[in-house]
Amino acid sequence: MSSSKHLLILGFAVLLTSSTSFAQGKTGISVKATGVVKLRADVLELEGQVSGNAELAGDAITKYRSNRQRAVEAIEALQIPSLKVNSGRIEITSAMDAAAQQAMMRGMAATASANRPLSVSEPLSIRIDGIDKLTNEQIIETLVKILDAGKDAGVTLGAKAGQPAYNPYTGGYNTAGAALARFRLSDVEGSRQKAFEDAMKNATRQGERLAKLAGLKLGKVRSINESAAATSQTQQFNPYLAFMTQDADKEAELFTSPSLQDITVSAVIDVEFEVESEAVEKAPKTILKGI
Amino acid sequence: MLRQSPWAVFPSVIGILFVLSLDGIFTPEAEAQVQAFAIVNGVPQVDGPANAGILAVDEAVQNTLTDFERHAERNDWQKAFRVLENLPPEKRVGMLPAGNGFMVPARVRFWRLLVEANAEGRAAFRLFNEPKAKQLNEKLQKELAANDPQSKTTAEVIFDQYFITSFGDDAANLLGDIAFEKGDFADAAGHWRSIVDYHADTNIPLPRLMVKSATAYIAAGRVGEAESILAQLRQRYATDKVTIGGKERLAAEHVSELLGKKSAATLAANAGHGLELPAGSLQPSWQVPFLSKKGNTLLQATISSNSYYQSGLGTMVPNYDTDGERVYLNWMGIVFAVDVKSGKLLWRTDSFDKLHPHFATMQQGRVNLSQYGIQVIGDRVLTTALGLDRLNYWQPAIPLTSWNAKTGEKQWSVGGEQNGNISYLGQFYPWKGGLLVVTHAQQQAAMTLNSVNLTSGASDWSMPLGTFQQQNNPYTGGSTFSLPEFAEVGRQLCVMNNSGAVLQVSPTEKKVDGQFVLYETKQTTDMQNYYGNQSLPEEKRLHTRGRMLVRDGLLFLKEVGKSEMFCVDMQSQQVIWKRPTISSAMIVDVDDQFVYLMNSELAAYDRITGKLQWSLILPVSGGGLSLVSSGDSVFVATRRGIFEIGRQTGRVVRIVRTTETDSDGISMRVIGQYLVTVSNSAVTGYKLADLPAPASPPPTTPNTP
């Protein structure tokens, strides 16, 4: 464990399968190994939305500008170091008026009316880097400050929109009780590299163990493949989200957590080792039967 | 056109009037008094039809008008005026649509036809009518010389029927002088302004008329019109002088000075009602809960188990009123009084807990929650409420009850099931020692305006107001009615029926003598259907209602559930502006700059143009929408504290935290040295002069007086 990097973590070998074998028709040992690292999240993210709704476009813009300015000012006034407010796309939509909604509910055709209200909205993303340097207490305090400022400013903050909880009993999506914030890793690639290194160590160790059992000596790596990693159930995983988000965010989305806990990054590899020829000759006949 | 003016003596009289009136006009007290002075629009008021209600068009008069317009369009003025001759003035009665939603007296409509005629039409009119006007003018001179009071009537005839002859301007000037002398400033301004606008060849100096008009407008509180005249003076008559009080001075300079005095008086008036909140949080001096914790638990459980019904019961803030010493509340039929200084519960008509078993009935829509009105007049508290034992009745009639303000003793009760099944709508208006209230027979939509005698509860007089639109109650199959709104413009009483019209009522003559129809086509209500999976509509959650407020002689109004907001001049029958807003929003205040609308947003619209100036979202959770205005700030109470908002910028200046974080709806009012808030569960007093005390639970007044 390296306290200087605030990394928790554990490299421990998990052998998912004992699928060690000698390759058919070749001399070698194949292993599947997993490397797992648990890292402290260093990024806190909240999502909010500012909007302006009105029948007149001018009014909608005025409201949107006013609401946005107020929300951004209120959050920036907290003077939290490394806090950034990122704006996203601006959407201009024309909502269906109440009469049209009523008509649709009655199964009637909704007539478009000229006075449909206009909505100008923009998602705001609030990001704080370096939270791995803060204690849990400090993180919670910071989070509460932001949420309070958001409420005062009339902006509802929460986890990223589009992640409603699916209710399998009703078949609907329930946003009640949704997480308010997300915790994630900023350096996903580096984290995965650590997991692969750990997986490789585990693979070597596993190969040596098997070779020793067989009275063989592990040789060079003949081939190596990456396998799909299993995902921890406690970790937020939305396979569809990865397709919906931008490329750069795809992988990052896979390593986020709705709760303040360590983020698990895992890597699974299939490695095939050669077996040194001298050792093969000395191996018991029964073991070499299948080679 | 040069001729001797018969009113050569009037300038000096008017000069004296101006000087004498200045001291009184530009004070806050005078501003308040101005509201009581009469109106009119520069055009004569006429005797309307004897019947009342929503006014109908007189078809015979309408046909004459149509024929006149048809001939006028072809420039066939001879035929046009012959049509008019066939309808003599005494038959020009009834009401005619003005084309902008207003119904105006027929004589006013015909007057406008004349002044809007083109040059050829005017010449033709003079050719036919100048001799008659001259005759009338000679009669008028004799009456003036003899100091005969009939002279005013004669001048009105000249003005009404012969305004565009060479004698109409002098008649208008005389009528303006008379109105000014009587204190009917808007009427005076209207008459003088009509000369400037429609009698270009007058021999009365236009700068003088404009100065007179501006002075009258300022006196009537209508600064906007005065500023418009000032701009015209600076542009067209920058060097023209007028004689005021024997002194000659520049016309524009004089009006500018008057406007400056008016602004100073307004500022002084506003400064006197300052609301200064302490820094940090605000600790209550006292609190009287009427919805106990046990009651609230029961209420929430009732709402949860009856979630199909969307009554808004959980966010209802009771109506309240004050006499400056006590605050009186009507909590769904339980009326009680709290001393503002001590927070002591002085009296109540029933135990608060007795309401608990009836929450389900209320939630299930059997009760119209807006029916619980309250008004303090002198030592009486007037309420409309249904007895708890009648809550389960179908469409019960609501009685009006008077209580002794000091003791809570019941004085009288009228209407209701046991008194003729007359139902009183819960919105009152104190009027000349009595109380104006609208009633209807049970399950009937025909409304009657009553002046209730406060001593006996009997109706001193009544007049029909026509039919109000009924709203379908989807849960009971019955009907409910929106509450009317009252406002005075000058001496005219306006009643907004929340059914698409504002009625101009003359209580002295007991008739409706004008109306403004808000919508050209019949409006359908959007919220007639309810679905169990719908969220509570914002109108229901915030308990918004239609409002009509008066500022500087103009009406600002918006009906409940409709998105249009109007600024109308009832005196000149003109729509100044109208604009779409949010249907769930309610007008909460109008000041000298802005009209404030509130739902879950507070929005400020420019009072002159109707343009949205700023808007901000507030954590408003329930009913009791209200706003307190002070200096450069406006204050709104929310469950997250009292928001102080910059009036010009719409920016939150600060948030003063209170302890009412659990409230679902808060209303706020400054009463003496106390800021009193009424939430859906408690009445709370905050002493404004005190610095914030250390945090401690507020003293709770026991539930028994």
Chai-1 contact restraints between the chains, C-beta under 6 A:
chainA,res_idxA,chainB,res_idxB,connection_type,confidence,min_distance_angstrom,max_distance_angstrom,comment,restraint_id
A,E55,B,P580,contact,1.0,0.0,6.0,A-B,restraint_1
A,D59,B,L612,contact,1.0,0.0,6.0,A-B,restraint_2
A,T62,B,L612,contact,1.0,0.0,6.0,A-B,restraint_3
A,K63,B,S615,contact,1.0,0.0,6.0,A-B,restraint_4
A,S66,B,W614,contact,1.0,0.0,6.0,A-B,restraint_5
A,S66,B,S615,contact,1.0,0.0,6.0,A-B,restraint_6
A,S66,B,L616,contact,1.0,0.0,6.0,A-B,restraint_7
A,N67,B,I617,contact,1.0,0.0,6.0,A-B,restraint_8
A,A98,B,D526,contact,1.0,0.0,6.0,A-B,restraint_9
A,A99,B,D526,contact,1.0,0.0,6.0,A-B,restraint_10
A,Q102,B,N529,contact,1.0,0.0,6.0,A-B,restraint_11
A,D152,B,I655,contact,1.0,0.0,6.0,A-B,restraint_12
A,G154,B,I617,contact,1.0,0.0,6.0,A-B,restraint_13
